[in-house]
Amino acid sequence: PEKNFALEHYGRNSKCFEHTNDMWEERTCRQARQWQHWGSGCYRYKCEGGRLHIH
């Protein structure tokens, strides 16, 4: 099977984003983690409450 390490998603309700050298931050109620990412990637997204949510 194909591996999708970056958890990308292509299709409806997806958008491709160019990444910068800045760290990504992933937050949950219990923790915050930072990730380094280079290049670009395509992910599901939604706009809600004036914020962009990338899934």
Backbone hydrogen bonds in HBPLUS format (Angstrom, degrees):
<---DONOR---> <-ACCEPTOR-->    atom                        ^
c    i                          cat <-CA-CA->   ^        H-A-AA   ^      H-
h    n   atom  resd res      DA  || num        DHA   H-A  angle D-A-AA Bond
n    s   type  num  typ     dist DA aas  dist angle  dist       angle   num
A0007-LEU N   A0004-ASN O   3.06 MM   3  5.34 161.9  2.10 112.7 117.6     1
A0009-HIS N   A0042-CYS O   2.77 MM  33  5.67 158.5  1.82 133.2 140.7     2
A0014-SER N   A0011-GLY O   3.14 MM   3  5.62 127.8  2.42 142.7 138.5     3
A0045-TYR N   A0013-ASN O   3.11 MM  32  6.26 146.3  2.23 157.7 159.4     4
A0015-LYS N   A0043-TYR O   2.92 MM  28  5.69 153.7  1.99 151.5 154.1     5
A0043-TYR N   A0015-LYS O   3.01 MM  28  5.69 161.5  2.05 149.6 146.4     6
A0017-PHE N   A0041-GLY O   2.77 MM  24  5.56 165.5  1.79 165.5 163.8     7
A0041-GLY N   A0017-PHE O   2.99 MM  24  5.56 154.0  2.06 152.2 160.5     8
A0019-HIS N   A0039-GLY O   2.74 MM  20  5.47 155.9  1.79 150.2 157.7     9
A0024-TRP N   A0035-TRP O   2.70 MM  11  4.96 164.5  1.73 154.6 155.9    10
A0035-TRP N   A0024-TRP O   2.78 MM  11  4.96 151.5  1.86 136.0 144.7    11
A0026-GLU N   A0033-ARG O   2.76 MM   7  5.21 166.4  1.78 158.3 163.2    12
A0033-ARG N   A0026-GLU O   2.86 MM   7  5.21 160.4  1.90 150.8 157.2    13
A0028-THR N   A0031-GLN O   2.91 MM   3  5.43 160.5  1.95 169.1 170.0    14
A0055-HIS N   A0044-ARG O   2.82 MM  11  5.16 165.7  1.84 138.9 143.8    15
A0046-LYS N   A0053-HIS O   2.95 MM   7  5.33 141.6  2.10 144.8 155.1    16
A0053-HIS N   A0046-LYS O   2.84 MM   7  5.33 170.8  1.85 169.5 172.0    17
A0048-GLU N   A0051-ARG O   2.94 MM   3  5.42 160.4  1.98 155.4 159.3    18
A0051-ARG N   A0048-GLU O   3.04 MM   3  5.42 154.8  2.10 111.5 119.3    19
